[in-house]
Amino acid sequence: MGQTATKVFTAHVPLGLAERVDQLASRLERSRGWVLKQALTAWVDQEEERNRLTREALADVDVGRVVDQQAVKSWADSLSTEQPLPIPR
């Protein structure tokens, strides 16, 4: 099985964070590099999803697919009542 090409990154991190990474790696019986790769992968995935959702929302706005702010406020205010309003669409 071939190895995946890699690139080395160097970063300065606060000592407290570095110690937490070391502790986690030790508890998981993994390397520091493995922990950092997992964390970086999760963060990049999250940011890419956030960007995708933002672009999707902006496309909705561009075509007028929006919910009136007052309707949302009225709905939110009704949630603590005995007869909450239906979700505005």
C-alpha positions in Angstrom: 0.0 0.0 0.0 1.5 3.4 -1.0 2.0 6.2 1.4 0.0 9.5 1.2 2.2 12.5 0.4 2.4 14.8 3.4 3.6 18.3 4.2 5.1 19.5 7.5 3.5 22.5 9.2 5.2 24.4 12.0 3.1 26.4 14.4 3.6 28.1 17.8 0.9 27.2 20.2 0.4 28.3 23.8 2.0 26.0 26.3 -1.3 25.1 28.0 -2.7 23.9 24.7 0.4 21.9 23.9 0.2 20.2 27.3 -3.4 19.3 26.7 -2.5 17.8 23.3 0.3 15.8 24.9 -2.0 14.6 27.6 -4.7 13.6 25.1 -2.2 11.8 22.9 -0.9 9.9 26.0 -4.4 8.9 27.1 -5.3 7.7 23.6 -2.0 6.0 23.2 -1.5 8.0 19.9 1.1 10.3 18.7 0.9 14.1 19.0 0.9 14.3 15.2 -2.1 12.0 15.1 -4.1 14.1 17.6 -3.2 17.3 15.7 -4.2 15.8 12.3 -7.5 14.7 13.7 -8.2 18.1 15.2 -7.2 20.0 12.1 -9.3 17.7 9.9 -12.3 18.2 12.1 -11.8 22.0 12.1 -11.3 22.2 8.3 -14.4 20.1 7.7 -16.5 22.3 10.1 -15.3 25.5 8.4 -16.0 24.1 4.9 -19.5 23.1 6.0 -20.1 26.6 7.5 -19.0 28.2 4.3 -21.3 25.9 2.2 -24.2 26.7 4.5 -23.5 30.5 4.3 -23.4 30.3 0.4 -26.6 28.3 0.4 -28.3 30.9 2.7 -27.1 33.8 0.6 -28.5 32.1 -2.5 -31.8 31.8 -0.7 -31.7 35.5 0.0 -30.9 36.3 -3.6 -34.1 34.6 -4.8 -36.2 36.1 -2.0 -36.6 32.9 0.0 -36.6 34.6 3.4 -38.7 34.7 6.5 -39.9 38.1 7.8 -38.0 39.1 11.0 -41.2 40.1 12.8 -42.7 36.7 12.1 -39.7 35.0 13.6 -39.7 37.3 16.6 -43.4 36.6 17.2 -42.9 32.9 16.8 -39.9 33.0 19.3 -41.9 35.0 21.8 -44.8 32.5 21.6 -42.6 29.5 22.5 -43.0 30.2 26.2 -46.8 30.5 26.0 -49.4 27.8 26.2 -50.2 28.1 22.5 -47.0 28.6 20.5 -47.3 29.8 17.0 -46.3 27.4 14.1 -42.8 27.8 12.7 -42.8 30.7 10.2 -42.1 29.7 6.7 
